Amino acid sequence: MRLSPALAGQSTYPFVRLDEAKRRVAAQGVALVDFGMGDPREPTDERIQRALAEALPLTGGYPRAVGLPELREAVAAWCGRRFGVEVDPEREVIPTLGSKEAIFSFAQLLVDPEGGKDVVVVTEPGYPVPERGAAFARAEVVSLALSEKRGFLPDLDSVDDDTWRRAAVVWVNYPNNPTGATAPASFFERLAELAAEHEFVLASDEAYSELWFDEPPGSALQVRDTARVAVFNSLSKRSSMTGYRSGFVVGHEDVIAALRAFRPSAGTAPQEFVQRASVVAWEDEEHVEQNRALYARKRALLLEVLGRKGLRVAGSEATMYLWVASPDGEPSEAFAERLLEHGIVVAPGAYFGEAGEGYIRFALVPTEDECRRAVTILEDAL
Ligand SMILES: Cc1ncc(COP(=O)(O)O)c(C=O)c1O
């Protein structure tokens, strides 16, 4: 069977390899503490669960791609409270089935090789989905490295004008997975100026915007008057709701109009009972504060032992991740393998692209008790 070159050229999703390694070590009787994937394991707040259950009888029939007005209003109001921006729930918001599917398909809406828009810019190390989606849209992918010495921000001056001109979409992701770095407002301002000058869409993946420790990070929404901005956010990490699949895109009305035109064919409207539970989730901050406090406690436990053992933690200002430099230039897969033999599962930085080499990533998803057990293990293993 002939396959699309985009599918045939795709490497195995890295976490599939990690699962295989975990199975091998677990079969030898090693009890694992799993800091591998960023999938929160805390229970979803009971009020949200109840809202889902209560909405079940209300729903029959296909959900509409535009989403329920009450969800669009809850999202617009949340953006207003959180980022101080005024969002029109009618023209500037659309709900998504989690943010992954929307991130994956976004390039398909905008890439136009005949029209001279054939490039998608991504950052590396990074979440692989924007790049994979770009490949299926037959775009050329330009990958900008995030290096520790630049605070894990891409060097925008290294990109030539021709690339900017050809760019259909430029993706950024702050707070960043996997480095945990945040971006200053000036970074978004500069990118928005470039987006306006070269007519690309600034796509900002803000899935981790609510997992912060010192001060709440800003959003690309704050520069949306300058350029065509699309912000992707999600309840997955903020409210530990990965299984619900609920997110949104908020942005320029032209972008939302394009999504409204595309998404009915894709069949990716969230279920209405999920949308109704999502209204409750976006309207409440108390459970989010509890979530943040829990991550802060787990983070402190790990930071203490890593520091004492002389390991360097880079970035890691926000998100559920710790981005830790391998000791003495040890390759990231070898370091991760060494920890795995002791039962500590981490993701090697190389999984997130070549620029991730030299680091490993801890996702702070095990319970607090498991984190304490990990501290004891790391005491011996490091
Ligand atoms: C950077 C980033 N963006 C987006 C997502 C997608 O999350 P979801 O589809 O659950 O909203 C993830 C998930 O891990 C992520 O790490």
The ligand as an ORCA input file, in Angstrom:
! r2SCAN-3c Opt
* xyz 0 1
  C       3.167     21.857     24.680
  C       1.880     21.129     24.632
  N       0.884     21.640     23.940
  C      -0.306     21.030     23.842
  C      -0.519     19.820     24.462
  C      -1.856     19.160     24.225
  O      -2.630     18.983     25.295
  P      -4.173     18.620     25.164
  O      -4.438     18.069     23.805
  O      -4.403     17.619     26.214
  O      -4.901     19.909     25.378
  C       0.497     19.235     25.211
  C       0.289     17.938     25.853
  O       1.139     17.330     26.432
  C       1.734     19.914     25.298
  O       2.755     19.407     25.986
*
